[in-house]
Amino acid sequence: MKRKLVFMLVALCLTFLANAAGAEEKISGRVKSIDLETNAVVVTTYEGQEVTITISPEDTSTLNKLKEKRVREDDDVKVRYVVKDGKNVATYFRKPAGC
């Protein structure tokens, strides 16, 4: 019985630590604003929440899409991000495929 309890507590702790250590979040919504000076994009989710996403300087593909206006304000986007140093840093930033 004690082994089972210890095992369950260890599994719970590992799950918590995995989530706290940069679990990837996903959102879908509409671009509200783009700030190319700070590489920040505000996305309003379909549920109405505003989320500020930072595009890292290494993500030249996404930065080029923003600079070339292939992604603009009012475009629908799908975003995946991790929290690093208090910022939501994009790991995936795309317009959804469609017609």
Secondary structure, DSSP 8 states (H G I E B T S, - for coil): -HHHHHHHHHHHHHHHHHHHTT--EEEEEEEEEEETTTTEEEEEETTS-EEEEE--TT-HHHHHHHHTTSS-TT-EEEEEEEEETTEEEEEEEE-----
